[in-house]
Amino acid sequence: MADDGSKQSTNVWPLPKFYFQVKWDANVMSFEEVSGLDIEAQPIEYRHGDSPVFSSLKMPGLKKHGNVTMKKGVFKADNKFWDWFNQIKMNTIKRVPVTISLLDEEGKPTMVWTLSNAWPTKITGTDLKAEGNEVAVETIEIAHEGLTIANA
């Protein structure tokens, strides 16, 4: 009898990346692309003067988070990016949690990235072409103060 796959483990295949959800505060927004979910530990190099090894030691230092870039289609009378960006006044801006969830085929979160104290640092409007045949897409770059990852 041939194997129909019904006994196959759910851990055999990696998750596809095309089904995801983004929440800003409590608002769910639709995006075409999300990138920049990274974190790194900056290395600290040290060598004491009487070390018999003629190279430095590397130790983990401060953690650094990159900005997250999100792209979405332009819709009529949708100025959420610009409204949020225009709230920047003399080092003050409304900072919000942003939650990005990778969803399974039933729409349930499987992996969740949460950005704390996120705020817009750059907005790029769509390019315009008289002979173009694409959707108008705008981009927002978000700075944040921490990235946590959870498995649902």
C-alpha positions in Angstrom: 0.0 0.0 0.0 1.4 3.4 -0.9 2.0 6.1 1.7 -0.7 8.8 1.4 1.2 11.2 3.8 -1.5 11.1 6.5 1.1 9.7 9.0 3.7 12.2 8.1 5.1 14.4 10.9 4.3 18.1 10.8 8.0 18.9 11.3 9.1 17.5 8.0 8.5 20.6 5.9 9.5 24.2 6.7 6.8 26.8 6.9 6.1 28.9 3.8 6.6 32.6 4.3 3.7 34.0 2.2 0.9 33.9 4.9 1.5 36.4 7.6 -0.2 39.1 9.6 1.0 42.5 11.0 -0.6 44.3 13.9 0.2 47.9 14.9 -1.1 48.4 18.4 -4.5 46.8 18.0 -4.9 47.5 14.2 -4.4 44.7 11.7 -2.7 45.9 8.5 -2.1 44.1 5.2 1.5 44.2 3.9 3.1 42.8 0.8 6.5 42.3 2.3 8.2 42.5 5.7 12.0 42.4 6.0 14.7 43.2 8.6 13.7 40.9 11.4 17.3 40.6 12.6 19.3 41.0 15.8 23.1 40.8 16.3 25.5 40.9 19.2 28.3 43.3 18.5 31.7 41.7 19.3 34.1 43.3 21.8 37.7 42.5 21.1 40.2 42.3 24.0 43.8 41.2 24.4 45.8 41.6 27.6 49.5 42.6 27.1 51.1 39.5 28.4 49.0 37.1 26.4 51.0 34.3 24.8 48.5 34.2 22.0 49.1 37.0 19.5 45.4 37.6 18.7 42.5 39.1 20.6 39.6 37.4 22.3 36.1 38.1 21.1 33.3 38.6 23.6 29.6 39.3 23.0 28.8 43.0 23.5 25.7 45.1 23.1 22.8 43.7 21.1 21.8 45.7 18.0 18.5 45.5 16.2 18.1 46.5 12.6 15.2 48.6 11.3 12.3 46.7 9.9 11.0 47.5 6.4 7.4 47.0 5.4 5.8 47.4 2.0 2.1 47.7 1.2 -0.1 48.7 -1.7 -1.4 52.3 -1.9 -5.1 52.6 -1.3 -7.4 55.6 -1.8 -7.5 57.9 1.4 -5.1 55.6 3.3 -2.6 57.9 5.0 -1.8 55.8 8.1 2.0 55.9 7.5 2.1 59.6 6.9 -0.2 60.4 9.8 2.0 58.4 12.2 5.2 60.0 10.7 3.7 63.5 11.1 3.4 63.0 14.9 7.2 63.3 15.2 7.8 66.5 17.2 11.1 67.4 18.9 12.2 63.8 19.9 8.6 62.7 20.7 6.6 60.2 18.8 3.9 57.7 19.7 5.7 54.4 20.0 3.6 51.3 19.5 4.2 47.6 19.7 4.2 45.9 16.3 3.5 42.2 16.1 4.3 40.1 13.0 2.9 36.6 12.9 3.7 33.8 10.5 0.4 31.9 10.1 -0.3 28.3 9.4 -2.9 27.1 6.8 -5.7 27.6 9.3 -4.7 31.2 10.0 -3.2 30.5 13.4 0.1 32.1 14.4 3.1 29.7 14.4 5.9 32.2 15.0 5.4 35.7 16.4 8.0 38.5 16.2 7.2 41.5 18.5 8.9 44.9 18.1 8.8 47.0 21.2 8.4 50.8 21.1 8.4 51.0 17.3 8.2 54.3 15.5 8.6 55.3 11.8 12.0 56.5 10.7 11.5 56.7 6.9 8.6 56.5 4.4 9.1 56.0 0.7 6.2 56.7 -1.5 5.6 54.8 -4.7 7.4 55.5 -7.9 5.2 56.6 -10.9 5.6 55.4 -14.5 3.4 56.3 -17.4 4.1 52.9 -19.0 4.1 50.9 -15.7 1.8 47.9 -15.2 2.4 47.4 -11.4 0.5 48.1 -8.2 1.5 51.4 -6.4 3.6 50.3 -3.4 4.8 52.5 -0.5 7.4 51.5 2.1 7.9 52.3 5.8 11.0 51.8 7.8 10.5 51.3 11.5 13.0 51.7 14.3 12.4 49.8 17.5 13.9 49.1 20.9 13.8 45.3 21.0 12.7 42.2 19.1 11.3 39.1 20.8 10.4 35.9 19.1 7.8 33.4 20.3 6.4 30.1 19.0 2.7 29.9 19.3 
